[in-house]
Amino acid sequence: MADQEPAAPALGSVRVAERPAAGSDPAAVSAVPDRATLRLALVVGGLVLAVLLGFGLGRLNGGGAAVGGAESALADHSHAPGVGAHSHGADQAAAADAGGLAVSRDGYTLTPLTAGFTAGRTGELRFRIDDGQRRTVTRFAVVHDKPMHVIVVRRDLTGYQHLHPTMAPDGTWSVPLTLPQPGIWRAYADFTALADDGRQTATTLGVDLVAPGDYTPRPLPAPTTTTTVDGFTVGYEGTPEPGLTVPLAFRVTGPDGAAPTLERYLGAYGHLVALRDGDLGYLHVHPEPELIDGTIRFWLTTPGPGRYRLYLDFATGGEVRTAEFTVIVE
């Protein structure tokens, strides 16, 4: 039988044999790869190693493209233990998709216990949050003084309300709620759940509520950078852009034309909610910890183009007010 060809060296495990001494057995010499074969094997092995190293580095770096505008001073911000993992500032650039579009997300489900309301009459919104094993969640991080933020708005983006329900020992959340007009309303549960292993998951879940009756949607007001509420004038500077983290600075002027004393509300000088017209995609942004030249500064990342309604909560004289704006992002 003819002698078999020597097996090619395995990629990534090339063995270099010593040159046989003079007088060695010729068969042994023929089993040693020549220099060309060794050079080819080393080159191929090096390419395989480079590919494997590149894949590993890609996994370590998240494997995705960088989002524009993420290189800001807030990029290294993290919450202190027990404060929660609520996204805001440049952190939001890593998760620029809108929330509140589904009852289930990130391993949690919003289970409504009431959904029907009578327009103009106070009812009670009741719900619970279940995990992936259908267990009711009872541990939540306190984020800006509250473990649960509930936003309610009609689907034409009118009737905005920012509520804070209370939780019973069995994990049932409840809060009085009045839907002033008939229509389909959207309720958002904005929270940070604490898992048994200590992991914190910040998410927003949404569900529709119904107030039967004649419903005529109101057209969205025209875009503006200035509005008034209870005699206070509120304006902002900044231009939101799709996928980019940009600053929005809000300035409040009192009825007398002077700057009022802004007070902290839920641990901050303001809270900003942005809702996307059409699918009611939800963004909740928190501001810089201190006023910047008398303004409330946010870092906003809009997930895509479209029309958005902005709702700014701010407090003066012990009263919370909401300024609303229409913004076109393009």
N, C-alpha and C positions, 0 to 999 in steps of 0.2 A: 504494500500500500504506500502511496506517495506521502511524503512528510507534509503535515498540515502547516499552513501559514501561521506565524506567531500572532496571538491575539493582540489587538490594539489596546494601548493603555487606557484605563478608565479615565473619563474627564474629571478633572479636579483632584486626581490621585496619581499623578505621573511618578513613576519610579525610575530613577537614573541609575543605570548599572555601571560598574567600573569597567574600564577598558581591560580586556583579558591580557594576561601576560603572554609573552612570546612562547610559542610551543604549546599553547593551550589547545584543547580539543576544538577543531573547526566547527563542529556542531554547536558548541557553546557560543562561539563567536557569532554565528548566524542568528542566535536568539536575541542578541543585543540590538535595539533599534538604532538606526543611523542618526546622524545629527539633524538631518532634515525632518525626520519623523518626530524627534524630540522637540524641535523648534515649533512644529505645527501643533503638537499636543499642548505645549506650554501656552501658545497663543490662544487656542480654543479654551483651555482651562481658565486663563485669565479673563476672557470675555464672560464665561459663565459666572465667575466670582464677582465681576463688576455688576452683572445683571442682578445677582442675588443681593449684593450690598445696596444697590439702588432701590430694590423692592423694599428692603428692610427700612431704609431711611424714609421712603415714602410712607410706610405704615406709621413710623414714629412721628411724622409731621402732619398726619391727618389725611394725606393722600389727596387733598383738594386744592383748588386754586385759591389764592388769597382774595379776599373781598376788598374792593376799593374803599379807601378811607379808613381802614382799620388801624393804621399806624397813628394813633393819637395817644395823648397822655393818659387816657383811661384804659389802655390796652392791658395793663398789668393789674387792674383792679380786681380784688376778690372780696367776698363778704366774710366778715368775722364769724366764728362758730356761733350757730344759733340764730344768726340774722337771716339766713336764707340765701338761695341762689337766684334771686330774681334778676333777670337780664336788664341791663340798662347801660347807657354809654356805649363805648366802642365794643364792649362784650356782645352787644346785640348784633354786631356785624357778622358774628359767627353763626347766628341763627336768625337771619333776616326774614325768614318766612313768617307769614301772618298766622296767629293762633286763633282759637275759638271757632274753627270751621267744622268741628266734629265733636261728638259726645265722648269719643275715646281717642286718647293720644298718650304717647310716652308710657304706656302700661297702666293708665288710669282711665276710669269711666265715670262720667257724670250721670247719676241715676236720679231723674226728677221724681218727686213724690206728689207734686202739684204742677199742673200746666195750664189749667183753665182759670180765667179771671173775668170778673164783670167790670167793664170799663167804668172808671170813676168811683169804684168802691174798693176800699182797702181789703186786701186778702193777705194770704201768707204764702211766701215762696219757701218750699221745703225740698231738700235734696240731700244726697249723700255722695261721697266719692268712694268708688270701689277700686281695688287693685286687680292685677292680672289673675289672681286666684279667687276673685269674686268676694274678697274679704273687705269689709267696710274699713276705710282708713280713718284713724282717730288721732294720728300724730302729724302735726303740721308745723313748719317753721314760722315764726313771727317775722313778717316782712313789712317794714314801715308801720309798726305798731299793731298790725292785725294779722291773724293767720289766714284770713280769707277776704278777698276783695270781690264783690259782685258788681258788675256793670250791666245795666239794663237800658236798652234803646229800641225804639220802634224801627222796623225795617226801612223806613224812609229817612232814618238817622235823626229823628226828632225824639223829644222826651227823655233825654239822657239822664240817668240816675247812677250814683256811685254809692253802694250800700255795703254794710259790714254785718253779715249774719252771725249768729251765735251757734255753737255746737253743743248738742246734748251728749251725755256719756256714751250713747250707742253710736255716735258718729253722724247723727242727723243734724243738718244745718237748717236754720229757719230765720226768716226776716220778714217783717211786714212790708207789703208791696202794693202800691196803687198804680194801675195802668190807666192814665187819665183819658185816653182815647181808644176807640176800637182799633183792631188791627193785629198783625203778627208782630210780636216783639222778640228780640233776641236777648237772652241772659247769658253772661259770661262768668264763669267761676275761675278766678285768677288766684293761684295758690302755689306753695312749695311743700310737697309731701316729704315726710321723713320715713325712710324704709327701716326695717329692723336692723340692718347692718350699718345704719347711720347715713346712707346716701341721701342726698337732697335732690329732688326733681322738681324744677319750676316749670309749670305748664299752665295753659289756659284751655278750658273746655267750654263748649257752647251748646245751648238748647233753645228751641223756639217755645214761646208762650203765646197763648191765644186769648184775645179779648173780643168776643163776637160783636158784630154790629157793622154798620156801614163804614167803609174804610176808603178814603180818597187820599192816596199818597201826596205829600207835599213836595214840590220841586226843591232840589237842593239849592240853597242860596249861592249867589255868585261868589267867586273867589275874592278874598280881601285879606289884607294884613292887619287891619284894625277893626275892632268892634267895641261895643259898649255893653255893660251889664250893671244894673242898679246904679247908674251914674258914673261908674268907673270906666275909664278908657283903657283898653288892653291892645297893645300892638306887638308884633314880633318882627325880627330880622333873621334872614336865612332862607335858603332855597333848597327844599328837599329834592334829592335826586335818586333814581332807582338804584338800589344796591350799594349806595354810598352812605357812610356815616357823616352827617353834617350837623353843625351846631344851629340850634334855634334859640334865640334870646328873646324872652318876653318881658315887656316893661308895662307896669301898671301905673296909671295916673288917676288921682282922686278927683271927685267932682269940683274941687277948688283949683284944679290944675297942678297941685303939688303931688309929689310922690308919697303915697301912704306908707305906713309902717306895715310891712308884710310879716305875717306870723307863720310859724311852722304848723303845718297840718299833716298829721300822720308822719311826723318826723322829718318833713321836707318842706321847702318853701313852695312847692307846687307838684302837681301830678298831671301828666299828659297822657291822654288816650287818643289813639288815631284809629279810625275805622274806615275801611276801604269800601267805597260805594259799589254796589253790585253783589259781592259775596259776603260783605261785612267782616272781612279779615281784620283781626284785632292786633294792635300793638299798644303796650303799656310801658311808658318810659319815665324814669325818675331823673331828677336834675342833679347838677353839681351840688355838693353839700352846703355851699355858701353862695350868697348872691354875688354876681359878677358885675361890677359897676352899676349896682342897683337893679340888675335884671335877673330873671330866673332862666338859667341856661340848661338846655337839654341837648343830648346827642341822639339824633333820630336817624334810623335806618329804615327806609321804606322798601318793601320787597319787590316792587315793580311799579310800572307806570299806572296812572289812573287818577280818579278823583277820590280825595280823602276828606273826612271831616275830623277836625281836631277839637278836643275838649280839654281845656286847661282849668284844673281846680286850684284855687288860691284862697288864702284866708286873710282877712283884715277885720279888726274890731271884733274878733271872736266869731265871725260869720264866714262860712265857706261859700264862695261864688264860683260859677263856671262860665268861662268865656269860650265861645265856639267860633270856628273858622272853617271855611272851605278852601282846600288846597288842591291844585292840579299838579301832579308829578309827571314829568315827561323827560 
